[in-house]
Amino acid sequence: MEQDTVRHIFIVGLRDAHAVENQALGIMDRQIEHLAQYAEVEARLRAHRGETERQIDRLETILDTLGDSPSAIKDAALKFSGSVAALAHALSPDEIVKNSLANFAFENFEVATYKSLITMAQAGGFEAAIPLLEESLREEQAMVAFLDETLPVIIRKFLALRSEGAQASH
């Protein structure tokens, strides 16, 4: 493989991942505001928000090591789109359900992103990046596991609250 090509693709992937993590912040910030009935989800999102900030720092460290930097335009655009997406769900009577499904898909996307970045780092010989990417991957996998385990719980709680005529959407 042409080393310059691998390096270029790796840097683009790192910048994209950085922007996606900023998008995640926008999504989580909106969702955290709307979780009065779902304290366990709120607590986990708050914790994952902190992990996401550290993931952004790790990506910046890797980019800096490569003599590069994140794309401010991509970061701003995706953070804004994340806020808009979360806001759109906020208008739904089943906001928690829509957010739970979207979060599960989004976190799995992030898992795939980190797996691909690790593969690129291995192929390009960017060994110093691998432990940082693996740490972020483990955090994302833990979030996927949480979402997978709690989805049935959330759905049952939503149905029970709606059946009682209580606020169930968030």
N, C-alpha and C positions, 0 to 999 in steps of 0.2 A: 504494500500500500504506500502511496505517496504520502510522506510525513506531513507536508504542508497542507494537503487536503484534509487529512485526519484532524490536524490541529484546528483548521478553519471550521470544520463541521462541529468539533468539540466546543469551540468558543461560541458558535451560534447556539448550540444546545444549552450551554451554560447560561447564556443571556436569556434564552427562552424560558428556562427553568426559573431564573430570577424573576422574570415578569409574571410567570404563573404563580409563584409564591406571593408576589405582591397582589395578584388577583385574589388569592386565597385570603389574604388579610382583609380585603374589601368585603368579601363574602362573609367571613366570620364576624367582622365588626357589626354588620347589619343583623346577622342572625342572633348574636349574643344579646342584643337589645330586646329581642322578642321571644324570650324563652321562660316566661314566668311559670308555666305549668310543667316545665321539663328541666328541673334543676340539674339532673345528672348530665344532660346534654350540654347545658350551659357551662358546667364545671369543666367538662372535657374539652369543649371548644376554647375556653379560656386557656387551659393548659396547652392545647395544640397551637393556639395563637403564639404563645411564647416559643414553642418549638419552631414554628414557621419563621419567626424573627431570627432565630439562631441559624436556620437553614439558609436564609438570605445572607447572613453574615458569612457562612461557610462558602456559599457560591461566590461572594465578593472576594473572599480570600483566594479561592482558586483562580478567579479571573485576574486578580492582582498579580498572582504568581506567574501567570502567563503574559503579563504586561498588557492586560486589557481591562475593560470595565463593562458594567451593565449598560443596557440601552434605556436611557431615561424615557424615551418616547414609548417603547414597549411597556415599560413598567407602569407609566401613567395610564396608558390606554387600557391595559388589562385590569389594573386596580379599579378604574372607573367602571369597566364592564362588569366586574365582579359585584360592585355595589349596586349597579342597575339590576343585575340578575336577581340578587337577594331582595331588592326592593320590589321587584315584580312578584316574587313569591309572597311577600308580606301582604299583598292585596288579596290573596287566596284564602278561602275559608278552611283550607287544609294545608296551611303554610308549613307546619311541621312535617307533614308527609312529603310534600314536594322538596323541602330542604333536605330531608333524610335521604331521599333517592338521589338528589343531585350531589350531595356530599359524598355518598358512596361511590358514584361514578367519578367524581372529581379526584377523590383520594386514590382510587385505582389508577387514574391517569398519571397522578404524581408518582406512584410506585413504578409504573412503566417508564416514566421519564428518568428516574434515578437509575433504574436497571440499565437503560440505554446509555446514560452518561458513564456509568461504571464500565460498560463494555467498550465505549469509545476511549476512556482513559487507559484501559488495559491495552487496547490496540495501538494507541499513540505513545505509550510509554510514560504517561503522566501519573506515575506511581504515587506521588504525594497527594494527589486529589482523591484517590480511591478511599482511604479511611474516612474522609470528610463526607463523601457521597454515600458511603455505606451507613454512616451514622444517620444521615437524613432518610435514607431508605428504610432503616429500622423504625424510625419515628413514624413514617408514613404507613408502614405495614401495621404498626400498632394501632394507628388511627382507623385503618380499614377494619381491623379485627374488632375494635370497639363498635364501629358503625354496623358491622355485620351482626354482632351479638345483640345490640340494642334495638335494631330495627323492629323485630317482632314486639318487643316491650313497648316501644313508642307507638306502634300501630294499635296495639291493644288499649293503651292508655287513651289515645286519641278517640277511639271508638267508644270507650266507656264514658269519657267526658262529654262527647257529643250526644250520647244516649241519655245522659242526665241533663242535657240542655246547658251545660257549662261551657265556658270559653275553652276550646280545645285546640284552636289553630296554632297557638304559640304559648 
